[in-house]
C-alpha cells in the first residue's frame, strides 16, 4: 500500500500556519484554532470512514 504523502503546497501551508501559531500570544485565538482543528480532524476521520465504506460497498 502506498503511503499517504503531503504535497509541497500542503507542506508550505503547514509551515506558514505553524509560524503564525508560534508567534501568537493570544490564548483565546489559540484555543479557537485548536477547536477548529479538532473539528476538522474528526470530519476527516468521518469522511475517510465513509469513503472506505463506499469502496467496500456497504
N, C-alpha and C positions, 0 to 999 in steps of 0.2 A: 504494500500500500504506500502510495506517495505521501510524504509528509506535507502538512499544511505550512505554507510559507507566506510571508508578508511581501507585498510589492514594495518597490523602492519608495513610491509615493506614500504608502502607509507608514513606512519606517520614518520618513521625514515628518509626517504628521505627529507620530508618537513623540519624536524628539521635540518638536515645536511645543506641543501641549505639556510635555514633561517640564520643559524650561519655564513655561508660564506658571505651572503649579509650584515649582521650586522657588520662584520669585514672589509668590503671593504670601502676604501676611494677613490676609482677610480670612479668618477662621470660618465665618459664615459662608463665604464663597466656596471654600474648600469642602465644607460639608455638603453644599449643594452639588458640587461636582461629583463627590463620592456617591451621593444618592442617585444622580443621573447615570453614573457608570454602573451602579448596581442594577438599575432597571434595564439598561442596555444589555448587560451581561445575561440577565435572566431571559430577556426577549430573544437573544441569540441562542440560548440553550433551547428555548421552546421552538424556535424556527428550525434548528438542527434536528430536534426530535421529530418534528412534523415532516421534514424532508426525508428523514430515514424511514418513517412510516409510509410515506408515499412511494418511496423506492421499493419497499418490501411488499407493497400492495395491500396494506392493512387499512 
